[in-house]
Amino acid sequence: MSETDKKARKERINALEQLVWQNLKTSEILAKILEKSAHADDISRYVGVKFWAEISVSRETYKKAMWIQIFIEHDTPVQPVTPKLYRITQDAEEQRLLSERIWDGVTPEDLLLIIKAKADMFHKRGEERGLDIDRDIIIKKLYPAIMEGRITIELLSDYAQYRVTMLE
Protein backbone atom coordinates (compact mmCIF):
# COMPACT_ATOMS: atom_id res chain seq x y z
CA MET A 1 0.00 0.00 0.00
CA SER A 2 1.41 3.38 -0.99
CA GLU A 3 1.93 6.19 1.53
CA THR A 4 -0.84 8.14 -0.22
CA ASP A 5 -3.22 5.21 0.21
CA LYS A 6 -2.23 4.83 3.88
CA LYS A 7 -2.84 8.52 4.48
CA ALA A 8 -6.24 8.39 2.75
CA ARG A 9 -7.20 5.31 4.77
CA LYS A 10 -6.17 6.99 8.03
CA GLU A 11 -8.14 10.15 7.12
CA ARG A 12 -11.22 8.07 6.29
CA ILE A 13 -11.00 6.15 9.58
CA ASN A 14 -10.63 9.44 11.47
CA ALA A 15 -13.75 10.74 9.69
CA LEU A 16 -15.63 7.55 10.64
CA GLU A 17 -14.57 7.95 14.26
CA GLN A 18 -15.94 11.50 14.14
CA LEU A 19 -19.19 10.20 12.66
CA VAL A 20 -19.63 7.60 15.42
CA TRP A 21 -18.77 10.26 18.02
CA GLN A 22 -21.47 12.54 16.61
CA ASN A 23 -23.93 9.65 16.58
CA LEU A 24 -23.22 9.00 20.25
CA LYS A 25 -23.55 12.65 21.26
CA THR A 26 -26.63 13.57 19.24
CA SER A 27 -28.59 10.46 20.12
CA GLU A 28 -28.23 10.85 23.90
CA ILE A 29 -26.71 7.37 23.97
CA LEU A 30 -23.41 8.77 25.24
CA ALA A 31 -25.04 10.16 28.39
CA LYS A 32 -26.72 6.82 29.08
CA ILE A 33 -23.47 4.87 28.57
CA LEU A 34 -21.55 7.19 30.90
CA GLU A 35 -24.32 7.14 33.49
CA LYS A 36 -24.14 3.33 33.69
CA SER A 37 -20.33 3.10 33.69
CA ALA A 38 -18.64 2.53 37.04
CA HIS A 39 -15.54 4.56 36.13
CA ALA A 40 -16.94 7.31 33.88
CA ASP A 41 -16.35 10.99 34.51
CA ASP A 42 -18.49 14.01 33.65
CA ILE A 43 -19.75 13.95 30.06
CA SER A 44 -17.92 17.22 29.30
CA ARG A 45 -14.57 15.42 29.80
CA TYR A 46 -15.13 13.06 26.86
CA VAL A 47 -13.72 14.25 23.56
CA GLY A 48 -14.17 11.57 20.91
CA VAL A 49 -13.93 7.91 20.02
CA LYS A 50 -11.23 5.64 18.70
CA PHE A 51 -11.77 2.30 17.05
CA TRP A 52 -9.93 -0.42 18.89
CA ALA A 53 -9.36 -4.03 17.92
CA GLU A 54 -8.73 -7.22 19.85
CA ILE A 55 -7.88 -10.67 18.51
CA SER A 56 -8.52 -13.92 20.29
CA VAL A 57 -10.53 -17.11 20.07
CA SER A 58 -14.22 -16.43 20.60
CA ARG A 59 -15.58 -18.03 23.75
CA GLU A 60 -18.97 -18.29 22.03
CA THR A 61 -17.99 -19.75 18.67
CA TYR A 62 -14.47 -21.11 19.38
CA LYS A 63 -13.36 -19.45 16.14
CA LYS A 64 -10.38 -17.17 15.66
CA ALA A 65 -11.82 -13.66 15.78
CA MET A 66 -11.18 -9.96 15.75
CA TRP A 67 -13.43 -7.50 17.56
CA ILE A 68 -13.80 -3.90 16.42
CA GLN A 69 -14.65 -1.88 19.49
CA ILE A 70 -15.44 1.73 20.29
CA PHE A 71 -13.33 3.45 22.94
CA ILE A 72 -14.88 6.67 24.22
CA GLU A 73 -11.90 8.90 24.96
CA HIS A 74 -11.44 11.16 27.94
CA ASP A 75 -9.56 14.48 27.70
CA THR A 76 -6.79 13.04 29.90
CA PRO A 77 -5.11 9.64 29.68
CA VAL A 78 -7.51 7.52 31.72
CA GLN A 79 -9.27 4.25 31.10
CA PRO A 80 -11.64 4.73 28.15
CA VAL A 81 -15.31 3.90 28.41
CA THR A 82 -16.80 1.34 26.06
CA PRO A 83 -20.47 1.02 25.14
CA LYS A 84 -21.97 -1.62 27.39
CA LEU A 85 -25.51 -1.46 26.14
CA TYR A 86 -26.64 -4.37 28.30
CA ARG A 87 -26.35 -1.95 31.23
CA ILE A 88 -28.86 0.37 29.56
CA THR A 89 -31.34 -2.32 28.53
CA GLN A 90 -31.57 -6.10 28.72
CA ASP A 91 -33.83 -6.17 25.65
CA ALA A 92 -31.83 -7.55 22.68
CA GLU A 93 -33.91 -5.65 20.13
CA GLU A 94 -33.34 -2.34 21.93
CA GLN A 95 -29.61 -3.10 22.12
CA ARG A 96 -29.59 -3.78 18.37
CA LEU A 97 -31.37 -0.50 17.63
CA LEU A 98 -28.98 1.45 19.87
CA SER A 99 -25.98 -0.23 18.20
CA GLU A 100 -27.29 0.59 14.75
CA ARG A 101 -27.78 4.23 15.78
CA ILE A 102 -24.21 4.38 17.07
CA TRP A 103 -22.80 2.95 13.83
CA ASP A 104 -25.27 4.82 11.54
CA GLY A 105 -23.56 6.02 8.38
CA VAL A 106 -20.70 3.52 8.55
CA THR A 107 -21.12 1.44 5.40
CA PRO A 108 -20.05 -2.19 4.95
CA GLU A 109 -17.18 -0.88 2.80
CA ASP A 110 -16.14 1.48 5.61
CA LEU A 111 -16.26 -1.34 8.12
CA LEU A 112 -14.09 -3.50 5.88
CA LEU A 113 -11.59 -0.62 5.63
CA ILE A 114 -11.42 -0.42 9.45
CA ILE A 115 -11.05 -4.20 9.75
CA LYS A 116 -8.24 -4.32 7.18
CA ALA A 117 -6.42 -1.44 8.85
CA LYS A 118 -6.57 -3.18 12.23
CA ALA A 119 -5.52 -6.51 10.69
CA ASP A 120 -2.55 -4.75 9.04
CA MET A 121 -1.58 -3.34 12.43
CA PHE A 122 -1.63 -6.77 14.11
CA HIS A 123 0.16 -8.39 11.18
CA LYS A 124 2.89 -5.74 11.12
CA ARG A 125 3.26 -5.83 14.91
CA GLY A 126 3.66 -9.60 14.79
CA GLU A 127 6.39 -9.36 12.15
CA GLU A 128 8.26 -6.53 13.89
CA ARG A 129 8.10 -7.37 17.59
CA GLY A 130 6.24 -10.59 17.77
CA LEU A 131 2.88 -11.05 19.39
CA ASP A 132 2.24 -13.53 22.12
CA ILE A 133 2.07 -17.05 20.72
CA ASP A 134 -1.74 -17.28 20.72
CA ARG A 135 -2.23 -13.94 18.97
CA ASP A 136 0.53 -14.71 16.50
CA ILE A 137 -1.20 -17.98 15.52
CA ILE A 138 -4.58 -16.22 15.23
CA ILE A 139 -3.38 -13.33 13.07
CA LYS A 140 -1.44 -15.68 10.76
CA LYS A 141 -4.73 -17.48 10.03
CA LEU A 142 -7.10 -14.51 10.18
CA TYR A 143 -5.03 -11.96 8.24
CA PRO A 144 -5.19 -13.66 4.79
CA ALA A 145 -8.91 -14.32 5.21
CA ILE A 146 -9.52 -10.65 6.02
CA MET A 147 -7.42 -9.41 3.11
CA GLU A 148 -9.22 -11.79 0.71
CA GLY A 149 -12.69 -10.99 2.08
CA ARG A 150 -13.32 -14.53 3.34
CA ILE A 151 -14.88 -13.30 6.57
CA THR A 152 -18.14 -12.93 8.41
CA ILE A 153 -18.83 -9.64 10.16
CA GLU A 154 -21.41 -9.70 12.94
CA LEU A 155 -22.68 -6.83 15.08
CA LEU A 156 -22.70 -7.76 18.77
CA SER A 157 -25.27 -5.38 20.10
CA ASP A 158 -24.62 -5.79 23.82
CA TYR A 159 -21.29 -3.97 23.33
CA ALA A 160 -21.99 -2.17 20.02
CA GLN A 161 -18.97 -3.92 18.53
CA TYR A 162 -18.28 -6.08 15.51
CA ARG A 163 -16.93 -9.62 15.58
CA VAL A 164 -14.96 -10.73 12.52
CA THR A 165 -14.42 -14.42 11.87
CA MET A 166 -13.19 -16.50 8.93
CA LEU A 167 -15.67 -18.19 6.66
CA GLU A 168 -15.59 -21.96 7.07
Solvent accessible surface area in square Angstrom, and as a share of the most:
residue,aa,sasa,rsa
1,M,133,0.59
2,S,58,0.37
3,E,132,0.59
4,T,103,0.60
5,D,76,0.39
6,K,88,0.37
7,K,132,0.56
8,A,56,0.43
9,R,36,0.13
10,K,133,0.56
11,E,94,0.42
12,R,99,0.36
13,I,20,0.10
14,N,62,0.32
15,A,48,0.37
16,L,1,0.00
17,E,12,0.05
18,Q,98,0.43
19,L,60,0.30
20,V,0,0.00
21,W,14,0.05
22,Q,75,0.33
23,N,21,0.11
24,L,0,0.00
25,K,90,0.38
26,T,107,0.62
27,S,22,0.14
28,E,115,0.52
29,I,1,0.00
30,L,4,0.02
31,A,42,0.33
32,K,96,0.41
33,I,6,0.03
34,L,13,0.07
35,E,132,0.59
36,K,93,0.40
37,S,17,0.11
38,A,104,0.81
39,H,78,0.35
40,A,31,0.24
41,D,62,0.32
42,D,81,0.42
43,I,84,0.43
44,S,87,0.56
45,R,88,0.32
46,Y,12,0.05
47,V,85,0.49
48,G,6,0.06
49,V,7,0.04
50,K,86,0.37
51,F,4,0.02
52,W,113,0.40
53,A,5,0.04
54,E,54,0.24
55,I,2,0.01
56,S,49,0.32
57,V,68,0.39
58,S,1,0.01
59,R,221,0.81
60,E,131,0.59
61,T,52,0.30
62,Y,173,0.66
63,K,71,0.30
64,K,56,0.24
65,A,0,0.00
66,M,0,0.00
67,W,35,0.12
68,I,0,0.00
69,Q,36,0.16
70,I,1,0.00
71,F,41,0.17
72,I,0,0.00
73,E,57,0.26
74,H,20,0.09
75,D,72,0.37
76,T,57,0.33
77,P,140,0.88
78,V,80,0.46
79,Q,118,0.53
80,P,38,0.24
81,V,1,0.01
82,T,30,0.17
83,P,1,0.01
84,K,47,0.20
85,L,0,0.00
86,Y,65,0.25
87,R,93,0.34
88,I,40,0.20
89,T,19,0.11
90,Q,148,0.66
91,D,66,0.34
92,A,77,0.59
93,E,88,0.39
94,E,89,0.40
95,Q,16,0.07
96,R,89,0.32
97,L,84,0.42
98,L,19,0.09
99,S,0,0.00
100,E,76,0.34
101,R,116,0.42
102,I,0,0.00
103,W,8,0.03
104,D,91,0.47
105,G,46,0.45
106,V,25,0.14
107,T,59,0.34
108,P,104,0.66
109,E,125,0.56
110,D,13,0.07
111,L,13,0.06
112,L,54,0.27
113,L,51,0.25
114,I,0,0.00
115,I,0,0.00
116,K,59,0.25
117,A,15,0.12
118,K,34,0.15
119,A,0,0.00
120,D,35,0.18
121,M,69,0.31
122,F,4,0.02
123,H,53,0.24
124,K,118,0.50
125,R,67,0.24
126,G,15,0.15
127,E,127,0.57
128,E,111,0.50
129,R,178,0.65
130,G,41,0.40
131,L,29,0.14
132,D,83,0.43
133,I,134,0.68
134,D,99,0.51
135,R,78,0.28
136,D,33,0.17
137,I,88,0.45
138,I,6,0.03
139,I,2,0.01
140,K,131,0.55
141,K,114,0.48
142,L,0,0.00
143,Y,42,0.16
144,P,53,0.34
145,A,0,0.00
146,I,0,0.00
147,M,60,0.27
148,E,113,0.51
149,G,42,0.41
150,R,102,0.37
151,I,20,0.10
152,T,63,0.37
153,I,61,0.31
154,E,75,0.33
155,L,45,0.23
156,L,29,0.15
157,S,20,0.13
158,D,53,0.27
159,Y,81,0.31
160,A,0,0.00
161,Q,19,0.08
162,Y,32,0.12
163,R,16,0.06
164,V,0,0.00
165,T,11,0.07
166,M,49,0.22
167,L,101,0.50
168,E,179,0.80
